Structures are given as C-alpha cells and as structure tokens.
Amino acid sequence: MSCLTYIREHPDYIENTLRHKDYSNGPLEGTNNRIQVLKRSDYGYTRFKNFRLRVLVMLRTKTKHPIIK
C-alpha cells in the first residue's frame, strides 16, 4: 500500500492525528518496555501475584483495590 493510497482511504484518521498533535503514546510504550525488561530478567516468579507486586513497586503505581489479599 502506497502512502497516497493510505491517505485517500483514511482521511479521518489523518485529520484526527493532525488536530491532536499534543497526545502521544510514548509514556505508555515506555511503561510496557519496562515491564517487558522486568519479565525477561525475573522469569523465576512462582506466582503471578508476586510478579504483579514487583511491577507495581517498580512503577510506584497506586491501585484502587488492596494489593495483597
């Protein structure tokens, strides 16, 4: 698919992108990358709950629900 074909087929998406230039998914991609790196380096967790706690501590995330039950 060429560039011009894409522009002709998706004008609404392109207009939306140009209208909202100040939004970026960069912070979300950075968070995903940090979690993937943690997964690769700490693959020995016995329970998912322990891995989840490690991710929350690493990201200093606040949750609505109690972390440990």
Buried (B, 14 or more C-beta within 10 A) or exposed (E): EEEEEEEEEEEEEEEEEEEEEEEEEEEEEEBEEEBEEBEEEEEEEEEEEEBEBBBEEBEEEEEEEEEEE
